Amino acid sequence: MKAKYYVYMLKCSDETIYTGYTTNLDNRIKAHNEGKGAKYTRGRSPVKLIWSKGFSSLSKALKEEIRIKNLTRKQKLFLIKV
């Protein structure tokens, strides 16, 4: 399976966790750190990639993004360690 879509979690400078999806992880993280990413991460940079997973379809990636966004912080931290 060649991943075309990625779900990722970033640790922001204020220790919060941001979850998103993209087709290009490197460019997206760069955009977040330049203040051109999501509104949430503006003012919370620098951000650091702490987790990512690739998917073959946009549908699967979006479902995983929603699932992760509904997790508690504790559950997200557990996911990162597994």
Summary of the structure (lengths in Angstrom):
residues: 82
radius of gyration: 12.2
end to end distance: 21.3
largest distance: 36.1
contacts: 221
relative contact order: 0.25
helix: 40%
strand: 26%
